[in-house]
């Protein structure tokens, strides 16, 4: 009997559902001819267990199995989201597929895909370090050495089946694979999981996991998490939890209940979760924190920043790096209360948020040095010069170490360059923001496996800049602000960097700002270089105000004769290679989304909110009839010189008339 006849008999004896159609295509393509008794079709687990090539074959043959599982019938879609019934959408990110309600009941922001990709990459390398000490290797799909490890293990298993292994022979190392439970692996907590996308991506993309807890206080969010766990078949790794995030972490303070990795990605500020997080993470564990309240941390509301993070923020050109150092200071301060301290692995400022990855250790002796790691910043409001004032200092006397208060201040009552006042910012973290060796490991892993993440190019670009940054130099100047201060045209980036290198100082860029100049040169050298540049590109000094910062700075002759000849080493490698360092917004309204509503109401779109609350006159002017302009008073009528009369598009009503027309 031919294969075609067998398939025809099988169709006749069974219901022709879409699941069996998918299985039939698979039989024809890969299984050739099997005994009739073995032709058993499995359901969802069968389809999800196939590799990607088989799944693509099914899609090209017209199979709708995946959509049928979600909520039949579904419409075809080639994008990352597929609409289904009951107001839900199937969203694909990484290797995870998620149900997501169309109503704004559970928060989800596709802009944060870079955040989630970077988190998966960092946690993978953290687990690699943790398990290597236990003699366990991890197998990441797509890495070059994975196939070799698998082949070696399979050979070892065959040899073990054929003949016994001699005693004393070196055993093959254990390998932790993606999607499998590793008993010696790490325990992960996503304290604010929302839809559970991040936790499910951990389970499907990160090896070496023992368990993942996806927690949220919302009942609807936890219900959605359970649906997504079933959809992705990761119930053996991911557990949904409905609890207050703070209480959950406080309940896991015991040594046996600590988490190895805690991820905090709240809507807004994470300040209320930090105290519990530094207690619930294991010794040497990883803490991943996101802050999206950048308006507060970047100086728009310094008093609010102090109430949340224990530091005063100011408006400065280096405000994004200040925000990173403020959150690191807050984490270390809270950890110090429990004889713990932090070691930053990676600190990123991207888009509209900041993201830090720190390890938390215990040690009373190390905690004593925490004061010397914090500093205040004196920032001039006129020219932008800044000076760092440490809170403490460490004195070494032979084998003895003493901790003392620092002496200061490093500046006088006014700026030495422009004679303007100083603003005080901080305290903030003054030590390196990154661990260069760890960042290099992450960069190498992403570079060797570029197809693992959709945002791999951006990850490589930002991490390359992070490695190039001067780790021991806090904050930075910006080239445009230096030129603006003295009212002259701006030198090119390579010219200014070359002048600093010619003067014998180090200089680098910063991932936090495109025009940043991070250097160990003092502010006096910076302004000497700008004075030399002004001599080559003079400004009209008669137009400068006598007490302006520009007049004060240019009135002093430079002590340093700067050279602007471009050097070969002035151009960093990340810039030479054209890496994606500062991404342009790929779509309109790229940024934070509206907060999820408990009632499930759909919030107004960003376009509608922008039209209502920003540029009111400009937005209304696009309307054809112009009747809305009657809501605005006519300025010429108030001055008594409006000649249009009733034909004027604006209101000619006086304040008394408007008041009498208002109902009581």
Buried (B, 14 or more C-beta within 10 A) or exposed (E): EEEEEBBEEBEEEEEEEBBBBBBBBBBBEEEEEEEEEEBEBEEBEBBBEBEEEBBEBBBEBEBBBBBBBBBEEBEEEEEBBBBBEEBBBBBBBBBBBBBBBEBBBBBBBBBBBBBBBBBBBBBBBBBBEBBEEEEBBBBBBEBEEBEEBEEEBEEEEEEEEEEEEEEEEEEBBBBBBBBBEBEEBBBBBBBBBBBBBBBBBBBBBBBBBBBBBBBBBBEBBBBBBBBBBEBBBBEEBBBBBBBBBBEBBEEBEEEEEBBBBBBBBBBEBBBEBBBBBBBBBBEBBBBBBBBBBBEBBBBBBBEBBBEBBBBBBBBBBBBBBBBBBBBBBBBBBBBBEBEBBBBBBBBBBBBBBBBBBBBBBBEEEBBBBBBBBBBBBBBBBBBBBBBBBBBBBBEEEEEEEEEEEBEEEEBEEEBBBBBBEBBEBBBBBBBBBBBEEBBBBBBEBBEEBEEBBBBBBBBBBBBBBBBBBBBEBBBBBBBEBBBBBBBBEBBEBBBBBBBBBBBEBEBBBBBBBEBBBBBEBEBBBBBBBBBBBBEEEEBEEEEBEEEBBBBBBBEEEBEBEBBBEBBEEBBBEBBEEEBBBBBEEEEEEBEBBBEBBEEBEEBEEBEEEBBEEEEEEEBBEEEEEEEBBBEEBBEBBEEEEBEEEEEBEBBBBEEEEEEEEEEE
